Amino acid sequence: MTEQPDHHVAVIGAGLAGFGIAAELHRGGIDDFVVYERMDGVGGTWRQNVYPGIGVDIPAQAYQFRHALNPEWTRFYAKGEEVLSYIERLYRENDLLRFVRFGSDVGARVWDEHAKMWRLQVNGQEVTARFVVVAAGPFPEPKPAELKGLEDFGGTILRSASWDHSVDLKGKRVAVIGTGASAVQIVPEIARTVAHLDIYQRTPIWVFPKIDPSMPAPLRALFRRVPRTQRMLQESLEFIVGGALVYGVLNAGRLGNTPAAVRWLLGNVSYRLQVPDKELRARLTPDYDFGCKRPATSNTYLPTFNRANVDLITDPIDTITDKGIRTVSGVEREIDILILATGFRLFFDPQVYRDRPVTGRHGFDLADFYQNHLPLSYHGFSTPGLPNSFNVFGQYGWTGGTYHSVVDTAAIHIGRVIREAQRLGATDVEVRAEAADAWTEDARSRYTYSLFQTGNCGTANSYYFDHNGESAYIRPATTQRARQVAQTFPLDDYIFTVAKAARHAKAAAG
């Protein structure tokens, strides 16, 4: 008898992407699936990251699913606890919690060519699934802080990705290493409390002011009673964030002096108003073009450096000592608490798949693929050599301005393929190599005039570029276009293989 898998579909991750895929499967009549989540609750990054000041960095009215609008956002830029509550409500109200297995850490995955299924290690035990959908997001693992002497530090170490709220910062000497999106939110929150704060900056970040009004109760009531009003706001913001901004990034080389004008305006108006000291302002101002690295939004980050108890350190770190941090100039600054805001490994980091190996057809190794090959995907969701496997976020995968747009598009695409396989009785589905090649070449060609190809991005240290210098993060299409294509791409770009026994059974039944 042919071995049957434990589950038809295994979804990895119970965050926003896990919800989107689970909801699509459930709507499509597929209930033989499981969602593996290593934490003790749903929410993904919004459950893992609970540092001071955490919140969305785009308007909350855009940061939500089109089919599940939330009229209860209390601010234009919602805080993290509201986002987590929204995600928890989505799982609960759509009856999807019953499919989630908490505390389930997925390790290695191996394709079984004979049985036409995936063998997954879950908490060290083997589980099998016909299909696997990776819904772990673009930042699957915290990036280890590669700092000499870190193990010698005698004080307390906090990490942005696993914050310990039992640690009291009041009156302490604190250092923050990193000036990315997390640090931009953490620094203003703790500067008012600590005795002294040192911020170690390797690469400055573009920060622009945000309009962040509260959402008054009458407006929230209007959204509840007349949902169309909120729909119009959401669609307008989706157009701006997922259309106009993507157009600007992909066509920077055609926009004349516009990128330089944006950079001048920020540096000479916004930064000048917020940081009066010329020398300090110069160190906080990036020398790369706006958009080469994901910018941040904040009204409080830059002014924090004007405080008497805050120092910006741009001298490179030499080593962590038992009492503090010594830079290459030989200066050691003593601290009580060290905060590591050093970011995450990206989905294309080969180390992610060395730690959790993925082996596909004919020995295809995902770590080797990302290490040694040029970007290649089909619509950002599938890769030749990985049958019955999809990634909600892959190369050329970021659609529009919010992750919800990515998830919506991925769910439509992946749901169509799995349902077609089910209709055909196919046990083996793989994207055609020529289809992936053609789609990738088209995506790459649309980058010709992009900011990443024509702009001044060399010093940005941006996750938009992989370790080979390839910029294959953003999908060169608007949100609206990507969603339309997900509904209409030719299914014969995939090879659907039906086992002989299944064909015979179907013929007999017919």
HUKASUL-V789129 format. One record per pair of residues at least 24 apart in sequence whose ideal C-beta (glycine too) atoms are under 8 Angstrom apart, sorted by sequence separation. I is the first residue (numbers start at 1). J is the second residue. D is the distance in Angstrom with one decimal. If there is no record, write none. Layout:
i: <I/I>
j: <J/J>
d: <D/D>
//
This chain:
i: <8/9/10/11/12/13/18/55/169/170/171/174/175/176/178/179/181/266/361/390/447/7/8/9/11/14/54/55/65/169/173/175/179/180/280/360/361/7/10/18/54/160/179/263/280/360/361/380/450/7/15/17/56/263/275/360/390/14/15/16/55/262/274/275/284/358/444/14/15/260/262/274/277/283/360/381/443/447/14/15/50/147/259/275/276/379/380/446/13/15/49/259/271/275/283/446/15/145/259/280/381/443/381/443/46/379/382/46/47/252/46/252/43/388/43/46/387/388/249/387/388/44/248/387/43/347/386/396/20/42/43/385/395/42/347/384/41/347/348/384/396/382/383/384/42/382/384/384/378/383/382/42/378/42/208/378/435/377/435/206/376/379/35/41/209/376/378/432/40/208/377/378/431/432/37/39/40/377/431/432/35/37/39/376/430/431/34/35/36/37/38/375/429/430/33/34/35/37/38/429/23/34/37/38/428/429/19/26/31/36/38/428/429/22/26/36/361/375/428/26/36/409/416/426/427/16/19/23/412/416/420/426/427/428/15/19/22/424/426/427/23/26/409/413/425/22/405/409/412/417/420/424/425/19/398/408/412/416/421/427/396/397/398/399/410/413/420/426/14/19/22/395/396/398/405/409/417/425/395/396/397/399/400/401/405/425/204/396/400/204/206/396/399/425/204/205/425/18/201/204/400/201/203/399/206/399/14/36/206/208/210/212/14/205/207/208/209/210/206/207/208/209/210/203/205/206/207/209/205/207/375/45/44/12/45/207/374/34/207/375/380/10/370/371/374/375/35/199/379/379/10/51/5/10/188/197/379/49/52/199/201/3/5/21/49/51/184/188/197/198/199/201/382/2/5/48/50/181/185/188/191/196/197/198/199/200/201/3/21/48/49/184/187/195/196/197/199/202/20/50/181/188/194/196/198/378/180/185/188/191/10/18/184/187/200/346/350/17/191/348/349/10/17/191/348/7/9/12/15/17/343/346/6/7/8/9/10/11/12/13/14/15/16/6/7/8/9/10/11/12/13/15/5/6/7/8/9/10/12/13/187/5/9/11/12/13/57/348/3/5/200/198/54/55/51/54/53/49/52/53/77/51/52/76/51/53/76/77/198/53/76/52/75/76/198/52/75/76/75/76/74/75/177/74/73/74/73/72/177/71/175/190/175/71/71/186/69/246/186/246/71/245/242/243/69/175/183/242/71/182/241/242/292/175/241/242/291/292/69/173/174/177/180/182/240/241/69/173/174/175/177/178/179/238/289/172/173/174/175/176/177/178/180/238/242/292/172/173/174/175/177/178/238/291/292/293/69/172/174/176/177/178/292/289/153/238/288/289/293/66/152/153/154/155/169/288/289/292/293/294/61/66/152/153/154/155/287/288/293/294/64/147/148/149/150/152/167/288/292/293/294/148/149/153/288/293/61/62/66/147/148/149/287/288/292/61/147/286/286/62/61/62/59/62/158/160/62/155/156/157/158/159/160/155/156/157/158/159/160/59/155/156/157/158/159/160/58/155/157/161/153/259/145/253/254/250/253/259/145/250/252/253/144/251/252/253/143/250/251/252/142/143/250/253/142/143/249/250/253/142/143/249/252/253/141/142/248/249/252/139/140/141/139/140/139/139/140/138/139/141/138/137/136/141/140/141/77/250/249/250/246/246/246/247/246/246/243/242/243/242/243/242/57/58/57/239/238/239/238/109/110/108/109/111/113/107/108/109/110/111/106/108/109/111/108/111/134/137/138/132/133/134/136/137/203/131/132/133/134/135/203/130/131/132/133/134/203/131/133/138/202/138/138/137/118/116/117/118/116/111/111/111/111/109/133/131/131/130/131/117/116/116/138/66/62/63/65/62/64/63/62/65/66/58/65/58/21/20/17/17/116/116/20/17/21/16/20/24/28/16/19/20/23/24/27/30/17/21/30/17/20/21/24/25/28/16/20/24/28/30/17/21/25/21/9/2/2>
j: <32/33/34/35/36/37/42/79/193/194/195/198/199/200/202/203/205/290/385/414/471/32/33/34/36/39/79/80/90/194/198/200/204/205/305/385/386/33/36/44/80/186/205/289/306/386/387/406/476/34/42/44/83/290/302/387/417/42/43/44/83/290/302/303/312/386/472/43/44/289/291/303/306/312/389/410/472/476/44/45/80/177/289/305/306/409/410/476/44/46/80/290/302/306/314/477/47/177/291/312/413/475/414/476/80/413/417/83/84/289/84/291/83/428/84/87/428/429/291/429/430/87/291/430/87/391/430/440/65/87/88/430/440/88/393/430/88/394/395/431/443/430/431/432/91/431/433/436/431/436/436/97/435/100/266/436/493/436/494/266/436/439/96/102/270/437/439/493/102/270/439/440/493/494/100/102/103/440/494/495/99/101/103/440/494/495/99/100/101/102/103/440/494/495/99/100/101/103/104/495/90/101/104/105/495/496/87/94/99/104/106/496/497/91/95/105/430/444/497/96/106/479/486/496/497/87/90/94/483/487/491/497/498/499/87/91/94/496/498/499/96/99/482/486/498/96/479/483/486/491/494/498/499/94/473/483/487/491/496/502/472/473/474/475/486/489/496/502/91/96/99/472/473/475/482/486/494/502/473/474/475/477/478/479/483/503/283/475/479/284/286/476/479/505/285/286/506/100/283/286/482/284/286/482/290/483/100/122/293/295/297/299/102/293/295/296/297/298/295/296/297/298/299/293/295/296/297/299/296/298/466/137/137/106/139/301/468/129/302/470/475/106/466/467/470/472/135/305/485/486/118/160/115/120/298/307/489/160/163/310/312/115/117/133/161/163/296/300/309/310/311/313/494/115/118/161/163/294/298/301/304/309/310/311/312/313/314/117/135/162/163/298/301/309/310/311/313/316/135/165/296/303/309/311/313/493/296/301/304/307/127/135/301/304/317/463/467/135/309/466/467/129/136/310/467/127/129/132/135/137/463/466/127/128/129/130/131/132/133/134/135/136/137/128/129/130/131/132/133/134/135/137/128/129/130/131/132/133/135/136/310/129/133/135/136/137/181/472/128/130/325/325/182/185/182/185/185/182/185/186/210/185/186/210/186/188/211/212/333/189/212/189/212/213/335/190/213/214/214/215/214/215/317/215/215/220/220/220/325/220/324/339/325/223/224/339/223/400/341/401/227/401/399/400/227/333/341/400/230/341/400/401/451/335/401/402/451/452/230/334/335/338/341/343/401/402/231/335/336/337/339/340/341/400/451/335/336/337/338/339/340/341/343/401/405/455/336/337/338/339/341/342/402/455/456/457/234/337/339/341/342/343/457/455/320/405/455/456/460/234/320/321/322/323/337/456/457/460/461/462/230/235/321/322/323/324/456/457/462/463/234/317/318/319/320/322/337/458/462/463/464/319/320/324/459/464/233/234/238/319/320/321/459/460/464/234/320/459/460/237/237/238/237/241/337/339/242/335/336/337/338/339/340/336/337/338/339/340/341/241/337/338/339/340/341/342/241/338/340/344/338/451/340/448/449/446/449/455/342/447/449/450/342/449/450/451/342/449/450/451/342/343/450/453/343/344/450/451/454/344/345/451/454/455/344/345/451/452/455/343/344/345/344/345/345/346/347/346/347/349/347/347/347/352/352/355/297/474/474/476/474/476/477/478/478/479/478/478/479/479/480/480/296/297/297/479/479/480/480/356/357/356/357/359/361/356/357/358/359/360/356/358/359/361/359/364/389/392/393/388/389/390/392/393/459/388/389/390/391/392/460/388/389/390/391/392/461/390/392/397/461/398/403/403/388/387/388/389/388/386/387/388/389/389/414/418/421/427/429/427/427/428/473/404/401/402/404/402/404/404/404/407/408/401/408/402/392/392/392/393/497/499/404/403/407/403/407/411/415/404/407/408/411/412/415/418/406/410/419/407/410/411/414/415/418/407/411/415/419/422/410/414/418/415/418/499/501>
d: <3.9/3.9/5.7/4.4/5.5/6.5/7.3/4.3/5.3/7.3/5.0/7.3/7.6/6.9/7.9/6.9/7.9/6.4/5.5/4.7/6.6/6.0/6.0/7.6/7.0/7.8/6.9/5.6/7.4/5.2/8.0/6.4/6.5/6.5/6.0/4.6/7.3/6.0/6.5/7.1/3.8/6.5/5.5/5.9/8.0/4.3/5.7/8.0/7.5/4.9/7.0/7.5/6.3/5.1/5.4/6.9/7.5/4.4/6.0/6.2/7.7/4.8/4.1/7.3/6.8/7.4/7.8/7.5/2.0/7.6/7.9/5.2/7.4/6.0/7.0/5.5/7.7/6.3/6.8/6.2/6.6/7.3/5.1/6.2/7.2/8.0/7.6/3.6/6.2/7.2/6.9/6.6/6.6/6.5/5.4/7.9/7.8/6.9/7.1/6.5/5.4/6.9/6.1/5.5/5.8/5.8/7.9/4.8/6.0/7.7/4.4/7.2/8.0/6.7/4.7/6.2/5.6/5.6/5.4/6.2/7.6/7.5/7.4/4.0/4.8/7.2/7.5/7.0/7.3/5.9/6.5/7.8/7.7/5.9/5.9/6.7/7.3/7.0/6.6/5.8/4.6/7.9/7.1/7.4/4.9/4.4/4.4/5.3/4.5/6.9/7.4/7.3/5.9/6.4/6.2/4.3/3.8/6.4/7.7/6.3/5.8/6.3/7.6/6.7/6.3/7.2/5.3/5.7/5.2/6.4/7.5/7.7/6.3/6.7/5.6/6.9/6.2/6.2/5.4/5.9/5.2/6.8/7.6/5.1/6.7/7.7/5.9/4.5/5.5/5.4/6.8/6.5/5.5/5.3/6.1/7.9/6.9/7.7/6.3/7.0/7.8/5.9/6.2/4.2/7.8/5.5/6.6/7.1/7.9/4.1/7.5/7.5/7.4/8.0/7.7/7.8/7.3/7.6/3.8/6.6/5.2/7.8/7.6/4.0/6.9/6.4/5.2/5.6/6.9/7.7/5.3/5.8/7.1/7.8/7.0/6.0/7.9/5.2/5.0/5.2/6.6/7.9/4.8/4.3/5.2/4.8/4.5/5.4/4.0/7.0/7.8/5.9/7.9/7.6/5.5/6.3/5.8/6.7/5.9/6.9/5.2/7.5/4.7/4.9/7.7/7.0/6.7/8.0/7.4/6.7/5.9/4.4/7.6/5.9/7.3/4.8/5.9/4.4/7.8/7.2/6.0/7.0/6.6/7.3/7.6/7.5/7.1/5.0/3.2/5.4/5.5/7.2/5.7/7.9/6.3/6.7/5.8/7.7/7.4/4.6/7.1/7.9/7.4/4.4/5.1/7.9/5.0/6.0/7.1/6.2/3.9/7.1/7.8/6.6/6.7/7.8/7.3/6.7/4.2/4.8/6.0/7.7/6.1/7.3/6.8/7.2/7.1/5.4/5.5/5.3/7.5/6.6/6.3/5.1/7.0/5.4/7.7/7.7/5.8/5.4/5.8/7.9/7.5/7.9/6.6/3.6/7.8/7.6/7.2/7.2/7.0/4.9/7.8/6.2/7.0/7.9/6.7/6.7/7.6/6.9/6.1/4.9/4.5/5.2/5.9/4.3/4.2/3.8/6.2/8.0/7.2/6.8/7.8/7.3/7.9/6.0/5.3/6.9/7.2/5.6/4.9/5.0/4.8/5.1/5.5/4.8/5.3/7.5/5.4/7.0/7.5/5.3/6.0/6.7/7.7/7.3/6.6/7.4/7.5/7.2/5.5/7.9/7.0/7.5/5.5/6.8/7.9/7.9/4.8/5.8/7.0/4.3/4.7/5.5/6.1/5.4/7.7/3.6/7.0/5.0/7.4/3.6/7.4/5.5/7.9/7.3/6.3/7.0/6.9/5.9/7.7/7.3/5.3/7.5/7.1/6.9/7.2/8.0/7.1/7.2/7.8/7.9/7.6/4.9/4.6/5.1/4.5/5.1/4.8/5.0/4.0/6.2/4.3/6.5/7.5/6.6/7.5/7.4/5.9/4.3/8.0/5.2/6.3/5.4/5.7/6.8/6.2/7.8/7.6/4.8/7.0/7.4/7.8/6.6/6.4/5.8/3.9/7.3/7.6/5.7/6.0/7.2/5.7/7.9/5.4/6.6/6.6/4.7/5.7/3.9/5.1/3.8/6.0/5.5/6.8/5.9/7.4/7.8/5.5/6.7/6.2/6.3/7.3/5.7/5.5/7.8/7.7/6.0/8.0/5.4/7.3/8.0/5.8/3.4/4.7/6.8/7.5/6.3/6.2/7.3/7.5/6.0/7.2/7.2/6.6/7.1/4.1/2.6/5.9/4.5/6.5/4.4/6.3/4.6/2.9/7.1/5.0/7.1/5.2/6.5/6.2/7.2/6.5/7.5/7.8/6.6/6.6/4.6/6.9/7.5/7.1/7.0/7.8/6.8/6.2/8.0/4.9/4.7/5.4/4.6/5.6/3.5/5.4/7.3/5.5/5.9/4.3/7.4/7.7/6.8/6.6/5.0/7.7/7.2/7.2/7.8/6.1/5.2/6.4/5.8/6.2/6.6/3.6/4.2/5.1/7.1/7.7/4.8/4.2/6.7/6.4/7.2/4.5/7.7/6.4/5.5/6.4/3.9/7.0/7.3/7.2/7.9/6.4/6.3/6.6/8.0/7.7/5.5/3.9/7.3/6.9/6.5/7.3/4.0/4.8/5.1/6.8/6.9/5.5/7.8/7.4/4.4/4.1/8.0/5.0/7.0/5.2/6.5/7.7/7.6/6.8/6.1/5.7/4.2/7.1/5.5/5.3/7.7/7.4/3.9/5.4/5.8/5.5/5.3/6.4/7.0/7.9/6.3/6.9/7.7/7.2/7.6/6.9/5.0/4.8/5.0/4.8/4.9/4.3/7.7/5.8/7.2/7.9/7.1/8.0/8.0/6.0/6.3/6.6/7.2/6.0/6.4/4.6/7.5/5.0/6.3/3.6/6.0/4.6/7.0/6.8/7.0/7.8/5.5/6.2/7.7/5.4/7.0/7.4/3.8/8.0/4.9/4.8/7.0/7.8/5.4/6.2/7.7/3.5/5.6/5.1/5.1/5.9/7.8/6.4/7.3/7.9/7.7/5.6/7.9/7.5/4.4/3.6/6.6/7.1/6.5/5.9/6.3/7.4/7.9/5.1/7.5/7.5/5.8/5.8/7.6/7.2/7.6/6.7/5.3/6.9/7.7/7.5/7.3/5.9/7.8/4.3/6.0/6.5/3.3/6.8/7.4/6.2/7.6/5.3/8.0/5.7/7.6/7.9/7.6/7.9/6.2/7.5/6.4/6.4/5.3/4.7/5.0/4.7/5.0/7.2/7.4/7.3/5.8/7.6/8.0/7.5/7.5/4.8/6.7/7.8/7.0/8.0/6.0/7.0/4.7/5.0/4.9/4.5/4.9/6.9/6.1/7.3/7.4/7.7/6.5/4.4/7.5/6.8/7.4/7.0/7.2/7.9/7.1/6.5/7.9/7.4/7.0/7.4/7.4/6.3/7.5/7.6/8.0/6.0/5.9/7.8/6.7/7.8/7.9/4.1/5.0/7.8/7.6/6.4/5.3/5.2/5.4/6.2/6.6/8.0/7.6/6.5/6.1/6.7/6.2/6.7/7.4/4.3/7.1/8.0/7.0/7.8/7.4/7.7/5.7/3.6/3.9/5.4/6.6/7.7/6.5/7.1/7.1/7.9/6.7/7.6/7.3/7.2/4.9/6.9/5.6/7.2/6.7/7.7/5.7/4.4/4.1/5.3/7.0/7.2/6.6/7.3/7.9/6.6/7.6/6.7>
//
